[in-house]
Amino acid sequence: MFSFPPNFLWGAATAAQQVEGQNFNNDWWDWEQVPGHIHGGDSSRVACDWWNGRYREDFDRAQSLGHNAHRLSVEWSRIEPSEGKWEDAVIARYREMLIALRERNIEPFVTLVHYTHPRWFMARGGWLSDESPRLMERYAAHMVETLGDLCHFWMTLNEPNLYMVLNYVWKGRPPGTGSITQAVHVARNMMLAHYRAYAAVHHAQSGAQVSLAHQWRWISPANPQSLLDRAVAWQSNYLTNEMFLRTLTDGKMPFPLGRGEKIGDGKMPLDYFAINYYFENRVAFDVTRPGSLFARQLPSTWLDGTPYASFDEAGNLNPSALYELLKRLARFQLPIYITESGTFEIGYDNQSPYLIAHLEALHRAQQDGADVRGYFWWTLTDNFEWDQGYWLRFGLYHLDVESQARTKRPVADVYARIIRENGVADELVEQFRG
Ligand code: FCB
Protein backbone atom coordinates (compact mmCIF):
# COMPACT_ATOMS: atom_id res chain seq x y z
CA MET A 1 0.00 0.00 0.00
CA PHE A 2 1.25 3.51 -0.70
CA SER A 3 -0.57 6.24 1.19
CA PHE A 4 -1.27 9.92 0.75
CA PRO A 5 -1.06 12.68 3.35
CA PRO A 6 -4.09 13.31 5.59
CA ASN A 7 -6.45 15.93 4.16
CA PHE A 8 -5.35 15.17 0.63
CA LEU A 9 -7.97 16.50 -1.82
CA TRP A 10 -9.53 14.05 -4.24
CA GLY A 11 -11.94 15.06 -6.94
CA ALA A 12 -12.79 15.53 -10.58
CA ALA A 13 -12.60 18.53 -12.90
CA THR A 14 -15.18 20.01 -15.27
CA ALA A 15 -15.61 23.18 -17.36
CA ALA A 16 -18.75 25.22 -18.02
CA GLN A 17 -19.07 24.79 -21.78
CA GLN A 18 -18.44 21.08 -21.51
CA VAL A 19 -21.12 20.29 -18.92
CA GLU A 20 -23.70 23.06 -18.63
CA GLY A 21 -25.47 23.11 -21.99
CA GLN A 22 -27.25 26.20 -23.36
CA ASN A 23 -24.13 28.33 -23.48
CA PHE A 24 -25.19 30.29 -26.52
CA ASN A 25 -23.55 33.66 -26.01
CA ASN A 26 -19.86 32.95 -26.52
CA ASP A 27 -17.20 32.40 -29.16
CA TRP A 28 -17.31 28.63 -28.78
CA TRP A 29 -21.01 28.38 -29.58
CA ASP A 30 -20.51 30.42 -32.76
CA TRP A 31 -17.58 28.19 -33.73
CA GLU A 32 -19.70 25.07 -33.26
CA GLN A 33 -22.28 26.28 -35.73
CA VAL A 34 -19.88 25.91 -38.66
CA PRO A 35 -20.16 22.45 -40.22
CA GLY A 36 -16.94 20.47 -39.97
CA HIS A 37 -15.68 22.15 -36.81
CA ILE A 38 -16.88 19.49 -34.37
CA HIS A 39 -16.29 15.76 -34.70
CA GLY A 40 -19.47 14.00 -35.82
CA GLY A 41 -21.37 17.31 -35.90
CA ASP A 42 -21.84 17.08 -32.11
CA SER A 43 -23.08 20.04 -30.13
CA SER A 44 -22.72 21.42 -26.60
CA ARG A 45 -26.42 22.40 -26.66
CA VAL A 46 -27.31 19.95 -23.88
CA ALA A 47 -23.96 18.48 -22.75
CA CYS A 48 -24.51 17.16 -19.18
CA ASP A 49 -27.51 19.43 -18.72
CA TRP A 50 -26.12 21.11 -15.62
CA TRP A 51 -27.86 24.38 -16.39
CA ASN A 52 -31.17 22.58 -15.89
CA GLY A 53 -30.02 21.42 -12.49
CA ARG A 54 -28.40 18.08 -13.24
CA TYR A 55 -25.25 19.25 -11.48
CA ARG A 56 -27.03 18.12 -8.29
CA GLU A 57 -27.17 14.50 -9.32
CA ASP A 58 -23.59 14.65 -10.59
CA PHE A 59 -22.42 16.16 -7.29
CA ASP A 60 -24.27 13.31 -5.55
CA ARG A 61 -22.23 10.91 -7.63
CA ALA A 62 -19.01 12.69 -6.76
CA GLN A 63 -19.98 12.52 -3.10
CA SER A 64 -20.82 8.83 -3.34
CA LEU A 65 -17.28 8.21 -4.63
CA GLY A 66 -15.87 10.09 -1.63
CA HIS A 67 -14.71 13.21 -3.49
CA ASN A 68 -13.83 16.05 -1.16
CA ALA A 69 -12.99 18.60 -3.88
CA HIS A 70 -14.33 19.56 -7.30
CA ARG A 71 -12.98 21.86 -9.99
CA LEU A 72 -15.50 23.71 -12.15
CA SER A 73 -15.61 26.90 -14.17
CA VAL A 74 -18.00 29.81 -14.30
CA GLU A 75 -19.08 31.17 -17.67
CA TRP A 76 -18.11 34.78 -18.28
CA SER A 77 -20.56 35.17 -21.19
CA ARG A 78 -23.49 34.33 -18.92
CA ILE A 79 -22.26 36.49 -16.05
CA GLU A 80 -21.49 39.56 -18.18
CA PRO A 81 -23.63 39.03 -21.31
CA SER A 82 -22.89 42.52 -22.57
CA GLU A 83 -20.03 44.70 -21.48
CA GLY A 84 -20.46 46.06 -17.98
CA LYS A 85 -23.84 44.38 -17.39
CA TRP A 86 -23.75 41.79 -14.62
CA GLU A 87 -26.45 39.12 -14.62
CA ASP A 88 -27.39 38.64 -10.97
CA ALA A 89 -29.66 35.65 -11.66
CA VAL A 90 -26.74 33.80 -13.24
CA ILE A 91 -24.48 34.57 -10.33
CA ALA A 92 -27.23 33.29 -8.01
CA ARG A 93 -27.23 30.03 -9.97
CA TYR A 94 -23.47 29.66 -9.53
CA ARG A 95 -23.90 30.36 -5.84
CA GLU A 96 -26.39 27.49 -5.72
CA MET A 97 -23.83 25.23 -7.37
CA LEU A 98 -21.12 26.16 -4.90
CA ILE A 99 -23.54 25.72 -1.99
CA ALA A 100 -24.51 22.31 -3.39
CA LEU A 101 -20.83 21.34 -3.29
CA ARG A 102 -20.33 22.66 0.23
CA GLU A 103 -23.42 20.78 1.43
CA ARG A 104 -21.71 17.61 0.23
CA ASN A 105 -18.43 18.55 1.94
CA ILE A 106 -16.79 19.10 -1.42
CA GLU A 107 -14.30 21.98 -1.64
CA PRO A 108 -14.85 24.04 -4.82
CA PHE A 109 -11.96 25.12 -7.06
CA VAL A 110 -13.29 27.76 -9.45
CA THR A 111 -11.78 28.64 -12.84
CA LEU A 112 -12.82 32.04 -14.18
CA VAL A 113 -12.08 31.50 -17.88
CA HIS A 114 -11.95 28.01 -19.30
CA TYR A 115 -11.48 28.48 -23.05
CA THR A 116 -14.74 30.41 -23.72
CA HIS A 117 -15.33 34.16 -24.01
CA PRO A 118 -18.28 36.51 -24.30
CA ARG A 119 -19.15 37.48 -27.84
CA TRP A 120 -18.64 41.19 -27.02
CA PHE A 121 -15.16 40.43 -25.66
CA MET A 122 -14.17 38.72 -28.90
CA ALA A 123 -15.68 41.57 -30.93
CA ARG A 124 -13.21 43.83 -29.14
CA GLY A 125 -10.38 41.58 -30.28
CA GLY A 126 -10.36 39.01 -27.47
CA TRP A 127 -6.92 38.55 -25.94
CA LEU A 128 -5.35 40.38 -28.88
CA SER A 129 -6.77 43.58 -27.46
CA ASP A 130 -4.56 45.34 -24.95
CA GLU A 131 -7.74 46.20 -23.07
CA SER A 132 -8.25 42.51 -22.26
CA PRO A 133 -6.20 42.40 -19.02
CA ARG A 134 -8.31 45.24 -17.60
CA LEU A 135 -11.55 43.53 -18.64
CA MET A 136 -10.43 40.33 -16.97
CA GLU A 137 -9.47 42.20 -13.82
CA ARG A 138 -12.99 43.69 -13.55
CA TYR A 139 -14.56 40.31 -14.08
CA ALA A 140 -12.33 38.66 -11.47
CA ALA A 141 -13.10 41.41 -8.97
CA HIS A 142 -16.82 40.95 -9.50
CA MET A 143 -16.58 37.20 -9.09
CA VAL A 144 -14.66 37.34 -5.87
CA GLU A 145 -17.10 39.91 -4.50
CA THR A 146 -20.13 37.76 -5.31
CA LEU A 147 -18.78 34.22 -4.79
CA GLY A 148 -15.88 34.78 -2.42
CA ASP A 149 -17.76 33.64 0.69
CA LEU A 150 -18.19 30.21 -0.94
CA CYS A 151 -14.84 29.73 -2.63
CA HIS A 152 -11.19 30.03 -1.56
CA PHE A 153 -9.38 28.29 -4.42
CA TRP A 154 -9.36 30.21 -7.69
CA MET A 155 -7.86 29.69 -11.09
CA THR A 156 -7.88 32.74 -13.32
CA LEU A 157 -7.34 31.10 -16.72
CA ASN A 158 -7.18 27.62 -18.11
CA GLU A 159 -4.12 26.74 -20.17
CA PRO A 160 -3.08 29.94 -21.96
CA ASN A 161 -0.27 27.85 -23.49
CA LEU A 162 -2.65 25.51 -25.29
CA TYR A 163 -5.12 28.28 -26.11
CA MET A 164 -2.43 30.25 -27.89
CA VAL A 165 -1.39 27.25 -30.02
CA LEU A 166 -4.69 25.47 -30.66
CA ASN A 167 -6.65 28.63 -31.41
CA TYR A 168 -4.13 30.98 -33.02
CA VAL A 169 -1.45 28.74 -34.59
CA TRP A 170 -3.22 25.49 -35.46
CA LYS A 171 -6.49 27.42 -35.82
CA GLY A 172 -8.70 24.43 -35.05
CA ARG A 173 -10.59 26.40 -32.40
CA PRO A 174 -12.09 29.90 -32.34
CA PRO A 175 -11.35 32.39 -33.76
CA GLY A 176 -9.56 30.02 -36.15
CA THR A 177 -7.39 32.76 -37.59
CA GLY A 178 -3.99 33.96 -36.47
CA SER A 179 -0.24 33.66 -36.69
CA ILE A 180 2.67 32.93 -34.41
CA THR A 181 3.07 36.64 -33.73
CA GLN A 182 -0.59 36.92 -32.75
CA ALA A 183 -0.35 33.82 -30.60
CA VAL A 184 2.51 35.40 -28.64
CA HIS A 185 0.51 38.60 -28.22
CA VAL A 186 -2.49 36.60 -26.96
CA ALA A 187 -0.31 34.76 -24.45
CA ARG A 188 1.24 38.02 -23.26
CA ASN A 189 -2.14 39.60 -22.61
CA MET A 190 -3.41 36.47 -20.89
CA MET A 191 -0.46 36.52 -18.54
CA LEU A 192 -0.93 40.23 -17.83
CA ALA A 193 -4.61 39.47 -17.21
CA HIS A 194 -3.61 36.77 -14.77
CA TYR A 195 -1.41 39.20 -12.82
CA ARG A 196 -4.21 41.74 -12.58
CA ALA A 197 -6.84 39.16 -11.67
CA TYR A 198 -4.52 37.67 -9.05
CA ALA A 199 -4.16 41.08 -7.40
CA ALA A 200 -7.90 41.79 -7.65
CA VAL A 201 -8.84 38.54 -5.93
CA HIS A 202 -6.35 39.12 -3.13
CA HIS A 203 -7.49 42.69 -2.71
CA ALA A 204 -11.06 41.51 -2.06
CA GLN A 205 -10.53 38.24 -0.19
CA SER A 206 -8.05 37.51 2.51
CA GLY A 207 -6.89 33.91 2.52
CA ALA A 208 -7.73 33.37 -1.17
CA GLN A 209 -5.55 30.86 -2.98
CA VAL A 210 -5.05 31.88 -6.58
CA SER A 211 -3.38 30.15 -9.48
CA LEU A 212 -3.53 29.60 -13.24
CA ALA A 213 -4.14 26.13 -14.67
CA HIS A 214 -1.21 25.17 -16.84
CA GLN A 215 -1.20 22.05 -18.96
CA TRP A 216 2.34 20.80 -18.71
CA ARG A 217 3.21 19.02 -21.93
CA TRP A 218 6.29 16.96 -21.23
CA ILE A 219 8.29 17.32 -24.43
CA SER A 220 11.14 15.03 -25.38
CA PRO A 221 13.25 14.55 -28.50
CA ALA A 222 12.06 11.72 -30.78
CA ASN A 223 15.67 10.63 -31.05
CA PRO A 224 17.68 11.66 -28.00
CA GLN A 225 20.88 11.14 -29.99
CA SER A 226 19.92 13.70 -32.61
CA LEU A 227 21.12 17.25 -31.91
CA LEU A 228 18.40 18.70 -34.14
CA ASP A 229 15.64 16.75 -32.40
CA ARG A 230 17.02 17.92 -29.09
CA ALA A 231 17.08 21.50 -30.27
CA VAL A 232 13.43 21.49 -31.40
CA ALA A 233 12.39 19.70 -28.20
CA TRP A 234 14.17 22.38 -26.14
CA GLN A 235 12.50 25.12 -28.13
CA SER A 236 9.01 23.55 -27.90
CA ASN A 237 9.43 23.03 -24.19
CA TYR A 238 10.49 26.64 -23.74
CA LEU A 239 7.51 28.00 -25.66
CA THR A 240 4.98 25.57 -24.21
CA ASN A 241 6.09 25.40 -20.59
CA GLU A 242 9.16 27.29 -19.42
CA MET A 243 8.15 30.67 -20.77
CA PHE A 244 4.91 30.45 -18.77
CA LEU A 245 6.57 29.06 -15.69
CA ARG A 246 9.00 31.98 -15.73
CA THR A 247 6.22 34.53 -16.13
CA LEU A 248 4.49 33.00 -13.12
CA THR A 249 7.50 32.65 -10.88
CA ASP A 250 9.90 35.50 -11.80
CA GLY A 251 7.51 38.45 -11.78
CA LYS A 252 8.93 39.41 -15.18
CA MET A 253 7.83 39.01 -18.79
CA PRO A 254 10.39 36.78 -20.55
CA PHE A 255 11.22 36.74 -24.25
CA PRO A 256 9.27 36.47 -26.55
CA LEU A 257 6.32 37.55 -24.37
CA GLY A 258 8.31 40.63 -23.42
CA ARG A 259 11.88 41.78 -22.86
CA GLY A 260 12.32 40.75 -19.27
CA GLU A 261 10.42 43.75 -17.89
CA LYS A 262 8.90 43.61 -14.42
CA ILE A 263 5.13 42.97 -14.24
CA GLY A 264 3.15 44.97 -11.68
CA ASP A 265 4.95 44.89 -8.34
CA GLY A 266 7.13 42.04 -9.61
CA LYS A 267 5.89 39.62 -6.95
CA MET A 268 5.08 36.01 -7.79
CA PRO A 269 1.35 35.90 -8.71
CA LEU A 270 0.83 32.35 -7.62
CA ASP A 271 -0.24 30.70 -4.36
CA TYR A 272 -0.15 27.14 -5.67
CA PHE A 273 0.68 25.30 -8.85
CA ALA A 274 -2.39 24.10 -10.77
CA ILE A 275 -1.02 21.51 -13.14
CA ASN A 276 -2.95 19.67 -15.83
CA TYR A 277 -0.94 16.68 -16.94
CA TYR A 278 -1.93 14.08 -19.53
CA PHE A 279 0.86 12.79 -21.71
CA GLU A 280 4.26 13.23 -23.25
CA ASN A 281 4.96 14.74 -26.66
CA ARG A 282 7.85 13.45 -28.71
CA VAL A 283 9.08 15.88 -31.31
CA ALA A 284 11.41 15.59 -34.28
CA PHE A 285 13.15 18.20 -36.41
CA ASP A 286 11.39 18.63 -39.76
CA VAL A 287 12.82 21.01 -42.33
CA THR A 288 9.50 21.14 -44.21
CA ARG A 289 7.66 22.74 -41.29
CA PRO A 290 8.77 26.32 -40.80
CA GLY A 291 5.19 27.19 -39.69
CA SER A 292 5.64 24.93 -36.64
CA LEU A 293 9.17 26.24 -36.04
CA PHE A 294 10.55 23.03 -37.62
CA ALA A 295 9.02 20.75 -35.00
CA ARG A 296 6.93 17.72 -35.91
CA GLN A 297 5.08 15.79 -33.26
CA LEU A 298 5.30 12.04 -33.57
CA PRO A 299 1.89 10.50 -34.16
CA SER A 300 0.43 9.19 -30.95
CA THR A 301 -1.63 6.08 -30.64
CA TRP A 302 -3.08 7.59 -27.50
CA LEU A 303 -4.72 10.41 -29.40
CA ASP A 304 -6.03 8.07 -32.11
CA GLY A 305 -7.92 6.04 -29.54
CA THR A 306 -6.21 2.83 -30.70
CA PRO A 307 -6.15 0.12 -28.01
CA TYR A 308 -2.71 -0.46 -26.49
CA ALA A 309 -1.27 -3.24 -24.41
CA SER A 310 1.19 -1.08 -22.47
CA PHE A 311 1.93 2.59 -21.92
CA ASP A 312 5.00 2.17 -24.07
CA GLU A 313 2.91 0.89 -26.89
CA ALA A 314 0.58 3.87 -26.55
CA GLY A 315 3.56 5.94 -27.63
CA ASN A 316 3.26 8.86 -25.29
CA LEU A 317 1.83 7.83 -21.94
CA ASN A 318 4.63 8.47 -19.53
CA PRO A 319 3.79 8.56 -15.82
CA SER A 320 7.46 9.03 -14.86
CA ALA A 321 7.37 12.36 -16.66
CA LEU A 322 4.82 13.42 -14.03
CA TYR A 323 7.32 12.41 -11.34
CA GLU A 324 10.11 14.44 -12.99
CA LEU A 325 7.84 17.44 -13.40
CA LEU A 326 6.64 17.42 -9.80
CA LYS A 327 10.21 17.18 -8.57
CA ARG A 328 11.16 20.12 -10.74
CA LEU A 329 8.28 22.20 -9.36
CA ALA A 330 9.10 21.22 -5.77
CA ARG A 331 12.00 23.70 -5.86
CA PHE A 332 9.58 26.61 -5.78
CA GLN A 333 8.24 25.52 -2.38
CA LEU A 334 4.59 26.03 -3.32
CA PRO A 335 1.72 23.59 -2.82
CA ILE A 336 0.90 21.69 -6.00
CA TYR A 337 -2.50 20.46 -7.15
CA ILE A 338 -2.97 18.25 -10.16
CA THR A 339 -6.02 20.06 -11.50
CA GLU A 340 -6.56 17.66 -14.44
CA SER A 341 -5.32 14.18 -15.18
CA GLY A 342 -7.00 11.33 -16.95
CA THR A 343 -7.56 9.43 -20.12
CA PHE A 344 -10.53 8.57 -22.28
CA GLU A 345 -11.93 5.08 -22.44
CA ILE A 346 -11.13 3.09 -25.57
CA GLY A 347 -13.45 0.11 -25.29
CA TYR A 348 -12.03 -1.53 -22.18
CA ASP A 349 -10.86 -0.34 -18.78
CA ASN A 350 -7.70 1.49 -19.81
CA GLN A 351 -8.53 4.24 -17.31
CA SER A 352 -7.73 2.36 -14.10
CA PRO A 353 -4.14 1.50 -15.14
CA TYR A 354 -3.66 5.14 -16.10
CA LEU A 355 -4.96 6.31 -12.72
CA ILE A 356 -2.83 3.92 -10.68
CA ALA A 357 0.37 4.59 -12.62
CA HIS A 358 0.00 8.36 -12.33
CA LEU A 359 -0.81 8.18 -8.63
CA GLU A 360 2.26 6.04 -8.13
CA ALA A 361 4.37 8.74 -9.82
CA LEU A 362 2.68 11.43 -7.73
CA HIS A 363 3.33 9.52 -4.55
CA ARG A 364 6.97 9.01 -5.44
CA ALA A 365 7.35 12.73 -6.02
CA GLN A 366 5.76 13.42 -2.62
CA GLN A 367 8.29 11.10 -0.99
CA ASP A 368 10.99 13.13 -2.71
CA GLY A 369 9.75 16.45 -1.42
CA ALA A 370 6.97 17.67 -3.73
CA ASP A 371 4.14 19.18 -1.71
CA VAL A 372 1.27 17.75 -3.78
CA ARG A 373 -2.02 18.36 -2.01
CA GLY A 374 -4.72 17.23 -4.41
CA TYR A 375 -5.63 15.31 -7.53
CA PHE A 376 -8.54 15.95 -9.90
CA TRP A 377 -9.50 13.34 -12.47
CA TRP A 378 -10.64 14.72 -15.82
CA THR A 379 -13.64 14.24 -15.72
CA LEU A 380 -16.69 13.28 -13.65
CA THR A 381 -19.23 12.47 -16.37
CA ASP A 382 -18.40 12.19 -20.06
CA ASN A 383 -18.86 15.66 -21.50
CA PHE A 384 -18.53 17.81 -24.59
CA GLU A 385 -14.87 17.43 -25.49
CA TRP A 386 -14.48 20.60 -27.59
CA ASP A 387 -13.67 19.89 -31.26
CA GLN A 388 -13.80 16.16 -30.49
CA GLY A 389 -17.48 16.34 -29.48
CA TYR A 390 -18.65 13.30 -27.53
CA TRP A 391 -16.15 11.05 -29.24
CA LEU A 392 -13.44 11.27 -26.57
CA ARG A 393 -14.97 10.14 -23.29
CA PHE A 394 -12.92 10.80 -20.18
CA GLY A 395 -15.64 10.34 -17.54
CA LEU A 396 -15.74 8.29 -14.38
CA TYR A 397 -19.31 7.88 -15.61
CA HIS A 398 -20.45 7.11 -19.12
CA LEU A 399 -23.03 9.58 -20.43
CA ASP A 400 -25.80 8.89 -22.91
CA VAL A 401 -26.32 12.44 -24.14
CA GLU A 402 -29.75 11.73 -25.58
CA SER A 403 -31.34 10.16 -22.47
CA GLN A 404 -28.93 11.84 -20.03
CA ALA A 405 -28.43 8.46 -18.32
CA ARG A 406 -25.12 8.01 -16.50
CA THR A 407 -23.45 4.64 -16.05
CA LYS A 408 -20.56 4.10 -13.70
CA ARG A 409 -17.27 2.95 -15.26
CA PRO A 410 -14.91 0.53 -13.49
CA VAL A 411 -12.40 3.32 -12.87
CA ALA A 412 -14.98 5.10 -10.68
CA ASP A 413 -14.96 2.23 -8.17
CA VAL A 414 -11.19 1.94 -8.28
CA TYR A 415 -10.91 5.68 -7.60
CA ALA A 416 -13.50 5.45 -4.79
CA ARG A 417 -11.51 2.69 -3.10
CA ILE A 418 -8.29 4.71 -3.37
CA ILE A 419 -10.05 7.70 -1.83
CA ARG A 420 -11.57 5.59 0.95
CA GLU A 421 -8.19 4.12 1.85
CA ASN A 422 -6.35 7.38 1.09
CA GLY A 423 -3.82 5.16 -0.60
CA VAL A 424 -3.32 2.56 -3.29
CA ALA A 425 -3.41 -1.05 -2.15
CA ASP A 426 -0.74 -3.44 -3.52
CA GLU A 427 -3.54 -5.51 -4.91
CA LEU A 428 -4.65 -2.63 -7.16
CA VAL A 429 -1.08 -2.05 -8.33
CA GLU A 430 -0.81 -5.75 -9.16
CA GLN A 431 -4.13 -5.82 -10.95
CA PHE A 432 -3.62 -2.70 -13.05
CA ARG A 433 0.06 -2.65 -13.86
CA GLY A 434 0.26 -0.52 -17.05
C1 FCB B 1 -7.67 20.01 -21.28
C2 FCB B 1 -8.83 20.95 -21.09
C3 FCB B 1 -10.11 20.28 -20.69
C4 FCB B 1 -10.32 18.97 -21.42
C5 FCB B 1 -9.09 18.10 -21.29
C6 FCB B 1 -9.23 16.74 -21.93
O1 FCB B 1 -6.75 20.62 -22.13
O2 FCB B 1 -8.51 21.90 -20.10
O3 FCB B 1 -11.17 21.18 -20.90
O4 FCB B 1 -10.64 19.22 -22.73
O5 FCB B 1 -7.99 18.77 -21.85
Residues whose N, C-alpha, C, O or C-beta is under 5 A from the ligand:
A	BS01	FCB	A15
